[in-house]
Amino acid sequence: MIGRLRGTLLAKQAPSLVLDVNGVGYEVDAPMTTFYNLPPVGKEITLYTHLVVRDDAHLLYGFASERERRLFRQLIKVSGVGAKLALTILSGVAADVFVSCVLNKDTATLTRLPGVGKKTAERLVVEMRDRLEDWEAEPGASGAGMSGVAADVTPLGDAVSALVALGYKPNEASRMVRVVDARGLSSEEIIRRALQSAVK
């Protein structure tokens, strides 16, 4: 199991990034909460990782904090929730907000996330409630070593592509981006605001 990587950020296009660790380039998928805090390409970062082994691929998922990775691991234990949907959930809502929704049985907010229907939302609440009871007592992790300002490269196009990769339909992703005043914003900030609007 690959549990942690530290290296140079070679490339990033949400939700994927490439990390150079001693000459080996690791392709990693990360939630938008991690992408928001990525430094410019060429800087060193540390990611907590989770490896998923399938018959046709080995997929690596990366997180800015161990706490977020732990929530991801709890999510993929839920019946019907795979790694891609778990990543989408963590991209669409902050970890603490998600936990609050589960503990308060707020399925209405959860169903606003792509790929989460009423039955999935109810299953998340039922299966995760007991696992997350002590969550609020834990200190949040800020993602040390992840500070920096993301590069602004074709922000609107990158934002739409990232939203599609997270599970939104292309026309829906375009609509979400259009409602954001994107002038002068990085693609990560456009995505953040689009996702915030989607779950309001």
N, C-alpha and C positions, 0 to 999 in steps of 0.2 A: 504493500500500500504506500502510495506517495502522499504524505501528510502535510508537507510544507515545502515551499519553494522560495528561494531568494535569488534574484538575478536582475538582469537589465531588461527593461521593457523595450521590445523590438518593434512591435506594431500593435495597434488597437483599432478595432472597428466593432462596436457593440453588437452582440454580446461577447465577441471573441477577442482574445489578445494572444500575443506570442511573447514568451519570456525566455531569455537566453540565460541558461544556468551552466556556466563553465563550458560554453561552446555547444551545448545541446539546446535546441529550440523547442520549448514545450507550448503546444497549443492548448489554451485554457478558455473555457466559457465562464463568464462571471455575471452575477446579477448587476443591475444598474446601480444599486447602492454602493457597490465596489467601484464601478466605472466612474461615478461622480467624483471620487477622490483620487483617481489615478494621476500621477505626475506626467509631464511631457515624455514622449518617446526618448529613450536614451538614459533615463534615470533608473536608479535601483529601487526595486519594490520587494515586499515580502507578502506571500499569499498563503493562507491555509487552504489545503486542497482536499478534494474527495475524488477518488478514482472509481469510475463505473466500468466494469468489464462486461461487454456483450459479445455475442458470437461474431458480429461483423465489425466491431470497433472497441477501442479503449478510449473512454471519454474522461477528461479531467476538468473538474469544476473548481474555481478558485474564489476565495472570500477574503475580505479585508480583515475580518476578525474571527477568532475561534468560536465566538458566541453565535455568529451568523451561520457558520458552517454547521454547528450543532443543531440549529433550527432546521437547516436544509436536510440534515440526516433524519430528523424527526418527521419532516414532511414526506420523505420518500418511503417511510414505513406505512403511511396511510394507504389503504386499499384504493387503487385507481389513480394514485398520484405518482407519476414518474419523475425522473430528474429534470426533464424539460419543463414540466408544469411547475415543479417546485421552484425552479429558477425564475419562471415568469411571475410566480406569486411574490417572491422576494424582490423582484424588480418593480412590481406594481405598488407595493406598500411596505413601509418601514417595518422592521422586525417587531418593534414594540407595539406598533399599531395592529399588526396581525395578531399578536398574542392577546391584545386587548379585545379584538373582535371574537377570538375563540373563547376567552374567559367570560365575555358578556353575551355569548351566543348571538352575535351580530352577523347573521348570514346575509343580510341585505348588502352590507359593504363588501363581503367576500365575493358575492355573485357579480360584482362590477369588474372583477379581474378577468382577463381573457382565459377561456378554458375552464372556468369555475362556474358550473351550473348550480342549481338549487340543491340537488342531491349531493354533489361534491362538497358544497359549502357545509351542509348538514353533517356529512361524514367527517370533515375536518374538525368541526366543533366536538362531535362525539368522541372521536378517536384521539384527539390531541389535548383535550381539556385537562385530563389528569396529569399528562406529561409536562404541562406548562404552568402548573399551579404555583411553583416557586420561582418563576421567571422574573417577576417584578422585583424580587429581593436581590437579584444579581446586578452587579455594576455593569453598565454598558461598555463595550469596547469601542474605541475611537478609530482603530485601524492604524496603529503606529507605523510610520514609514511610508504612508500612502499620501502624504500631503502634496499639494501642487496644483497647478491650473492646467486643465486639459487643453490640448491643442484644438484650434478651431479650423477644421478642414471640411469643406462642403457640408456645413452643419445641417441644413434642411434634408438633404439627401441621406446623410448618415442617420439622422433621426428617424426618418421613415423606414429605412432598411432595418434599423435596430428594432423598431416596434413590430415589424413584420416577423423578424426572427424570434420575437418574444411571443408570437401567437396571434397578433392582430391581423385582420385581413388588410390587403394593400389600400383599398379605398377608405377603410376605417382609420388606418394609420395616417394617411394623408389628411383626413378631416381633423384628427386630433392635433396634428402639427400646425394646421392652418389657423386654429383658434389661439395659438400662442404668438405673442408679439416677439418674433425671433431676431429682431435687429440687434446685432452685436453680441448675440448669445452663442456659446459653444453648443455642439450637438448634444453633449451630455446634459446641459442645462435645459435645452429644448425638450429632450426626452423626459427629464424630471418634471417639468411643468405640464407636459402633455399627460403624463401618468397621474399627476396630482389632480388634474381636471377630470380625468376619467373615473376616479373613485370618489369624487365629491357627491 
